[in-house]
Amino acid sequence: MSAWKNRPWAARFGCALHGLARALRSERSLRTQALVLVLVLIALCVLRVTPVWWALVCAAAGTVLAAELLNTAIEQLADALHREKSTAIGAVKDSAAAAVLIAALAAAAVGVALLVHLLRRP
């Protein structure tokens, strides 16, 4: 069994934080998405929305960030294993990028629904 398997919780949490920090340093898209999340959270505080909207927005944002991190991992692994240009690797990377796009569009739909809700609020 690998030395990386079944490590204590604190060690696994540390690895996850290290991965997040590395991705934030290397990926402009992730930094942009994180900044947008901070701005959205500030807006939620200012607008004093109900907990259900907090849950929906946080779930949507978490999905976008998770998809972006998986996209980053897939790209880095593909580049490490296959340095030459490859149609198959390109298709894998495009599919991972499409997953981020779909998650971002779904998050935008939650944002539009929130905006409609706020505009209809008495």
VMD Tcl script that draws the C-alpha trace (Angstrom):
set ca {
  {0.00 0.00 0.00}
  {1.19 3.51 -0.79}
  {2.60 5.62 2.02}
  {0.11 8.31 0.95}
  {-2.93 6.12 1.68}
  {-4.76 6.17 5.01}
  {-2.76 9.03 6.48}
  {-4.12 10.85 9.54}
  {-6.88 13.38 8.94}
  {-4.65 16.37 9.72}
  {-2.07 15.25 7.16}
  {-4.72 14.78 4.47}
  {-6.21 18.17 5.28}
  {-2.74 19.71 5.00}
  {-2.24 18.11 1.59}
  {-5.58 19.50 0.43}
  {-4.67 23.00 1.61}
  {-1.28 22.70 -0.09}
  {-3.02 21.69 -3.33}
  {-5.43 24.60 -3.07}
  {-2.61 27.07 -2.41}
  {-0.58 25.71 -5.33}
  {-3.56 25.91 -7.68}
  {-4.34 29.47 -6.57}
  {-0.73 30.46 -7.32}
  {-0.65 28.83 -10.73}
  {-4.18 29.19 -12.13}
  {-5.51 32.61 -13.10}
  {-9.02 31.23 -13.65}
  {-9.15 29.86 -10.11}
  {-7.96 33.18 -8.67}
  {-10.64 35.00 -10.66}
  {-13.33 32.58 -9.51}
  {-12.20 32.90 -5.89}
  {-12.32 36.71 -6.14}
  {-15.81 36.57 -7.63}
  {-16.86 34.29 -4.76}
  {-15.57 36.78 -2.18}
  {-17.49 39.60 -3.90}
  {-20.64 37.48 -4.07}
  {-20.37 36.60 -0.37}
  {-20.03 40.28 0.48}
  {-23.11 41.00 -1.64}
  {-25.05 38.26 0.17}
  {-24.16 39.88 3.48}
  {-25.22 43.33 2.29}
  {-28.45 42.04 0.74}
  {-29.30 39.96 3.84}
  {-30.65 37.04 1.86}
  {-32.26 34.03 3.51}
  {-30.23 30.96 4.43}
  {-31.58 28.98 1.47}
  {-29.96 31.48 -0.91}
  {-26.68 31.23 1.01}
  {-26.86 27.46 0.60}
  {-27.65 27.62 -3.11}
  {-24.96 30.18 -3.88}
  {-22.32 28.39 -1.80}
  {-23.17 25.03 -3.36}
  {-22.96 26.49 -6.85}
  {-19.71 28.32 -6.12}
  {-18.21 25.24 -4.47}
  {-19.08 23.21 -7.54}
  {-17.34 25.71 -9.82}
  {-14.20 25.79 -7.66}
  {-14.14 22.00 -7.36}
  {-14.54 21.62 -11.13}
  {-11.72 24.11 -11.71}
  {-9.44 22.24 -9.31}
  {-10.22 18.92 -11.02}
  {-9.58 20.57 -14.39}
  {-6.22 21.80 -13.11}
  {-5.32 18.35 -11.79}
  {-6.27 16.68 -15.08}
  {-4.26 19.21 -17.11}
  {-1.18 18.83 -14.90}
  {-1.36 15.04 -14.94}
  {-1.86 14.94 -18.70}
  {1.06 17.31 -19.27}
  {3.32 15.31 -16.96}
  {2.48 11.99 -18.62}
  {2.33 13.13 -22.23}
  {4.58 16.06 -23.16}
  {3.93 15.84 -26.91}
  {0.87 17.32 -28.55}
  {-1.88 14.71 -28.62}
  {-5.41 14.80 -29.99}
  {-6.58 12.42 -27.27}
  {-5.02 14.48 -24.47}
  {-6.49 17.62 -26.04}
  {-9.94 16.02 -25.98}
  {-9.53 15.12 -22.30}
  {-8.47 18.67 -21.44}
  {-11.32 20.14 -23.47}
  {-13.82 17.92 -21.67}
  {-12.47 18.97 -18.28}
  {-12.68 22.62 -19.31}
  {-16.25 22.03 -20.49}
  {-17.11 20.68 -17.03}
  {-15.92 23.98 -15.53}
  {-18.00 25.89 -18.08}
  {-21.15 23.90 -17.26}
  {-20.61 24.44 -13.52}
  {-20.07 28.17 -14.08}
  {-23.22 28.45 -16.20}
  {-25.21 26.65 -13.51}
  {-23.80 29.03 -10.89}
  {-24.73 31.97 -13.09}
  {-28.27 30.57 -13.31}
  {-28.43 30.54 -9.50}
  {-27.26 34.17 -9.56}
  {-29.97 35.12 -12.05}
  {-32.60 33.34 -9.95}
  {-31.40 35.24 -6.88}
  {-31.55 38.52 -8.77}
  {-35.11 37.80 -9.94}
  {-36.06 36.92 -6.37}
  {-34.56 40.15 -5.03}
  {-36.29 42.27 -7.68}
  {-39.67 40.74 -6.78}
  {-39.17 41.14 -3.04}
  {-41.54 43.67 -1.45}
}
mol new
graphics top color blue
foreach p $ca { graphics top sphere $p radius 0.5 }
foreach p [lrange $ca 0 end-1] q [lrange $ca 1 end] { graphics top cylinder $p $q radius 0.2 }
display resetview
